Amino acid sequence: MDDARPPRRGRRSPGDLSLALGLIALLCALIPVIGDVLAVPPGLAAVVLGYLGVSRHDRGLEHRAAAAYAGAILGGIALFLVIVSSIATHVTV
């Protein structure tokens, strides 16, 4: 008999959720005026879930890590854009 676990159905992995939230955060970061506020929560969640997805892959609980890496990177880019835009708009000379 094969000892491998059957694939889970109906549940999303942290990596898949990270990728979705990273895309949402990146799109929100590109919206003028209110995008900065909207992008921070999904961006942070994407980075955290991406880290959890990669750690689950390293422990052998997940088969794919690419979505977790991509979601964490997209969330990080969105947070970087928020920081840069807030610095650019709030600098007083």
N, C-alpha and C positions, 0 to 999 in steps of 0.2 A: 504494500500500500504506500501511497505517496503521503509524506508528512506535511506537505505544503498546505497552507491555509487557503481556503477558497476565496476568491475576490469578494470584497464587501460590496453589497449593492445598496443603493439608495443613500449612501453616506459620502460626503465630500471630504477629501483629505485637507489638511491645513495648507498644503501647497496649492491646491486648486482654489481655495478661498483666498489665499494670498494673491494669486494672480488676478482674480476678479477684483479684489479691493485695490490692488496696485493700479489696474487700468482705470478704475473709477477715480482714484486719487489723482492720477495724472490728468485725466480729463477735467476734473474740478479745478486743478491748479492752473489750467489754461483759461478759465473763465475770469474775465476782468471783475474787479471790485469785490465780489463776494466769494470768489474761488479760493482765496487764501483761508477763509474760515471753514469752507466746506471740505478742503483737501486734507486738513491735518488729521482728523480722526481715522478716515480710511487709510491714509498713508502710514500712520503709526501701527494700525492693525495689520496692514500688509507686511510691514517689516517684522513684526512679532510672529505672525503666522508663518512667514517665510522661514524664520529661524526655527520654529517648531517643526515645520515640514522637513527641513534639512536634517535636524537632529533625529527625527523619526526615521529618515532614510538611512542615516548612519547606524542606527540601532537595528536596522533590518525590518522595520515595521511597515515601510512603504517601499514600493518598487521604483517610483519615479521621483527625482529631485529637481528636474528642470523647471517645473511650474513654481516650485518654492523659491528657487533662485531668481527666476524672472519676476515673481511677485515682490520679493524683497527689494530687488533692484528698482523696479518701477515705483514702489512706495518711497524708496530713498530719493529717487529723482524728483518725485512730487514734493517731498519735504524740502529738498534743496531749492526747488523753484519757489516755494512759499517763503523760505528764509531770504532768498535773494530779492524777491519782489517786495517783501516787507522792509528790508534794509533800504532798497532803492526809493521807496515811497516815503519813508519816515526820516530820512537823513535831512538835517537842517544845516544849512551852510551860512 
